């Protein structure tokens, strides 16, 4: 009889018995707080308020709009696109927001894990071909439009977290 695997299992079991899981309500509360923080950061960028909501930048169809019902998977995919767009912008204003989106996506993954969901990997998304052209043509307007849409999407996600979204 081989005792080595049994000893390893018992050692691992004793270690894991001391580790306490983070309560899921805490993760959900942290997620909501981070969303509110990101929205505040967007509001603090003064030039996002200076462009009319009626103005539209053409070529930004790849940036997600508002979604009334979002699953955790759709939330993650949406945030991944915004994160990719924001990291493509040279503005210093959006760097912290892009980092916050990464943290928000990690929290969504924890929420999904708590519901036994497996979110697809979205870290290897391809950069939309039209992004470079749009950035060259209207960098400022692209930033304003992306932040405006992100703010709306974050509000949708915040509301959806209150009703416990599906996988």
Buried (B, 14 or more C-beta within 10 A) or exposed (E): EEEEEEEEEEEEEEEEEEEEEEEEEEBBEBBBEBBEBBBEBBEEBEEBEEBEEEEEBEBBEBBBEEBEEBBBBBBBBBBBBBBBBBBBBEBEBBEEBBEBBEBBBEBBBBBBBBEEBEBEEBEEEEEBEEBEEBBEEBBEBBBBBBBBBBBBBBBBBBEBBEEEBBE
